Each structure stands twice: as structure tokens, then as C-alpha cells.
């Protein structure tokens, strides 16, 4: 339940980016489109370079299902999107989009019927985005800077820029991050 949402701004130092990585792994909410394909959401809404989307996002889950076709997958308010580079081992080879072993996961792959968008409060429609491994390192700044993010307060109370800002009463806040240096 995400009651008591408010808008805050944080001016962080570049060194604070490492403190944001656990937050981005846990997941942040971004304002959701009504409905659009995954490729357009990644490039237009999140601002990820199209070449990076095509070449480097090797493992993508939409509501827990691996996605092979970014043009067919629909992003809806309330869905959860996990982005990762290539993962090691057999699991990584199996989950990698378009990979040789992708047929081993046919039963769990995204099929277009997934994703009812039930995770978001109706008054604040969001898509929850999580970053892992190489995508976390490459995209942390792209995702975090200059856009309102819905973040659970428990992840933020240790950031120096937000100390003593009285957020304990809120479950989550809309936070806009900028880097001062």
C-alpha cells in the first residue's frame, strides 16, 4: 500500500550513485504509459539508447516472464519490468532473448496475455523497473536522473541528501534526483 505519496527532490553527489544501486535493484516506479510496446517504452519513456536496447539488453522479464520480442510485449500500468545484460551459465543462456536455448522456456515466456497491471495504485499508475548486473551499471544514471521515481522510503532514509527530511511517515515518495557535481 503506497499511502502518503509526496514529491521530493534530492541533489546528490556522483559518489552517491553507488548508494542508489540497491534501490534500482529493488525496483522504482516510473510514470506509466497507458499502453505501448516495450521497445518504445525503453527508448522513448526511459531514454535508453536504441542500440543499447537491441544489443545489450539480453535478459528482460515483464511481470516475471522472459521477453523475446520487444515490439510485441505490451507495457501496462502496474507491470514490473526487470532489465539485465547477459547472465552467465545455462540459466543465462536459457533466459537470453533470441538465444539457442530459448525454446526450453516456452512455457514461461511472455506471450502477450501476461501483465494485468494490478500492482499500481489506480491514482498513481506506474511501471516498476528493476535493473540488474551490467544493465544496473550502464543504466543507473539514465533511469535515476531528472525523472520522478516512486521509491519506497526505507531505501532512501540513509542517503545523506535526504537525512532529517521527515519521510518516515510515508511508505513511498516520488523523488526526482539530480547530481550536484
C-alpha positions as CSV (number, residue, x, y, z in Angstrom):
1,X,0.0,0.0,0.0
2,X,1.6,3.3,-1.1
3,X,-0.1,5.9,1.0
4,X,1.1,9.4,1.7
5,X,2.9,9.9,-1.5
6,X,4.7,13.2,-1.9
7,X,7.2,14.8,-4.2
8,X,10.8,15.4,-3.1
9,X,14.0,16.4,-4.8
10,X,17.5,15.2,-4.0
11,X,20.7,16.8,-5.2
12,X,23.3,14.0,-4.8
13,X,27.0,13.8,-5.5
14,X,28.3,11.5,-8.2
15,X,29.7,9.3,-5.4
16,X,26.1,8.7,-4.2
17,X,25.2,6.8,-7.4
18,X,26.6,3.6,-5.7
19,X,24.0,4.1,-2.9
20,X,21.2,4.2,-5.4
21,X,22.1,0.9,-7.0
22,X,20.4,-1.2,-4.3
23,X,17.3,1.0,-4.8
24,X,17.3,0.3,-8.5
25,X,17.7,-3.4,-8.0
26,X,14.8,-3.4,-5.6
27,X,12.7,-1.5,-8.1
28,X,11.4,2.0,-8.7
29,X,8.2,3.2,-10.2
30,X,8.2,5.4,-13.2
31,X,5.1,7.1,-14.6
32,X,3.3,4.6,-16.8
33,X,2.1,5.0,-20.4
34,X,-1.5,3.8,-21.0
35,X,-0.2,1.0,-23.2
36,X,2.7,0.8,-25.6
37,X,5.2,-1.7,-26.7
38,X,8.3,-2.5,-24.7
39,X,10.8,-1.1,-27.2
40,X,9.1,2.2,-27.3
41,X,8.8,2.4,-23.5
42,X,12.5,1.6,-23.1
43,X,13.7,4.2,-25.7
44,X,11.1,7.0,-25.5
45,X,10.0,6.9,-21.9
46,X,13.2,5.7,-20.2
47,X,15.5,7.3,-22.6
48,X,17.7,4.3,-23.3
49,X,19.7,4.4,-26.5
50,X,18.0,2.1,-29.1
51,X,21.4,0.4,-29.9
52,X,21.8,-0.4,-26.3
53,X,18.3,-1.9,-26.1
54,X,18.9,-4.0,-29.2
55,X,22.5,-5.2,-28.4
56,X,23.0,-5.1,-24.7
57,X,19.6,-5.9,-23.0
58,X,19.9,-9.6,-23.3
59,X,17.6,-10.7,-20.5
60,X,14.3,-8.9,-19.9
61,X,11.4,-10.0,-17.8
62,X,7.9,-8.5,-17.9
63,X,5.8,-9.5,-15.0
64,X,8.1,-12.4,-14.3
65,X,8.1,-13.8,-17.9
66,X,11.1,-13.6,-20.2
67,X,10.6,-11.4,-23.3
68,X,11.9,-12.2,-26.7
69,X,10.1,-9.6,-28.9
70,X,10.3,-6.1,-27.6
71,X,7.8,-4.9,-30.3
72,X,5.1,-7.4,-29.3
73,X,5.4,-7.1,-25.5
74,X,2.9,-4.5,-24.0
75,X,3.9,-2.3,-21.1
76,X,0.9,-1.5,-19.0
77,X,0.5,0.5,-15.7
78,X,1.3,-1.7,-12.8
79,X,3.6,-4.1,-14.6
80,X,7.1,-5.0,-13.4
81,X,10.0,-4.9,-15.8
82,X,13.4,-6.4,-14.9
83,X,16.3,-5.4,-17.2
84,X,19.7,-7.3,-17.4
85,X,22.6,-7.9,-19.6
86,X,23.6,-11.4,-20.5
87,X,23.6,-13.7,-17.4
88,X,26.2,-16.5,-17.1
89,X,25.7,-20.2,-17.3
90,X,22.9,-22.4,-18.5
91,X,20.2,-20.3,-16.9
92,X,21.6,-17.2,-18.6
93,X,21.7,-19.0,-21.9
94,X,18.2,-20.2,-21.5
95,X,16.8,-16.8,-20.4
96,X,18.7,-14.7,-23.0
97,X,16.3,-13.4,-25.6
98,X,16.6,-14.9,-29.0
99,X,19.2,-17.4,-27.8
100,X,19.6,-21.0,-28.9
101,X,18.1,-22.4,-25.6
102,X,15.1,-20.0,-25.5
103,X,12.9,-22.8,-26.6
104,X,13.5,-24.5,-23.3
105,X,11.4,-21.8,-21.6
106,X,8.4,-21.7,-23.9
107,X,6.0,-22.4,-21.1
108,X,7.1,-19.3,-19.1
109,X,7.9,-16.8,-22.0
110,X,5.9,-13.7,-22.3
111,X,3.0,-14.3,-24.7
112,X,1.1,-11.1,-24.8
113,X,-1.6,-12.2,-22.4
114,X,0.7,-11.6,-19.4
115,X,0.6,-8.4,-17.3
116,X,-2.7,-7.2,-16.0
117,X,-1.2,-4.1,-14.4
118,X,-2.5,-4.9,-10.9
119,X,0.5,-3.7,-8.9
120,X,-0.1,0.1,-9.2
121,X,-2.4,2.2,-7.2
122,X,-5.0,3.5,-9.6
123,X,-4.5,7.1,-8.8
124,X,-0.7,6.8,-9.5
125,X,-0.2,4.5,-12.4
126,X,3.4,3.4,-12.6
127,X,5.6,0.7,-14.2
128,X,8.0,-0.8,-11.7
129,X,11.6,-1.1,-13.2
130,X,14.4,-3.1,-11.8
131,X,18.0,-3.1,-13.1
132,X,20.5,-6.0,-12.7
133,X,24.2,-6.7,-13.4
134,X,25.5,-4.9,-16.5
135,X,22.3,-3.0,-17.0
136,X,22.5,-1.7,-13.5
137,X,26.0,-0.3,-14.1
138,X,25.1,1.1,-17.5
139,X,21.6,2.5,-16.9
140,X,21.6,3.6,-13.3
141,X,22.2,7.2,-14.2
142,X,19.9,7.1,-17.2
143,X,17.0,5.8,-15.1
144,X,17.6,7.8,-12.0
145,X,18.4,11.3,-13.1
146,X,15.8,14.0,-13.7
147,X,12.6,12.0,-13.7
148,X,10.2,11.4,-10.9
149,X,10.7,7.9,-9.4
150,X,8.4,6.2,-7.0
151,X,10.7,4.9,-4.3
152,X,9.9,3.1,-1.0
153,X,11.1,5.4,1.8
154,X,13.0,2.6,3.6
155,X,15.5,2.7,0.7
156,X,16.2,6.4,1.0
157,X,16.5,7.3,4.6
158,X,20.3,6.6,4.6
159,X,21.0,8.9,1.7
160,X,22.9,12.0,3.0
161,X,20.8,14.4,0.9
162,X,17.6,13.2,2.5
163,X,18.6,12.9,6.1
164,X,16.3,14.6,8.5
165,X,13.7,15.2,5.8
166,X,10.9,13.5,7.7
167,X,10.0,10.8,5.3
168,X,9.3,8.1,7.9
169,X,5.5,8.7,7.8
170,X,5.4,7.9,4.1
171,X,5.5,4.4,2.7
172,X,6.9,5.7,-0.6
173,X,7.7,9.1,-2.2
174,X,8.1,10.5,-5.7
175,X,11.7,11.5,-5.8
176,X,13.5,13.5,-8.5
177,X,17.3,13.1,-8.4
178,X,19.9,15.5,-9.8
179,X,23.6,15.3,-9.4
180,X,25.3,18.4,-8.0
181,X,28.8,17.6,-9.2
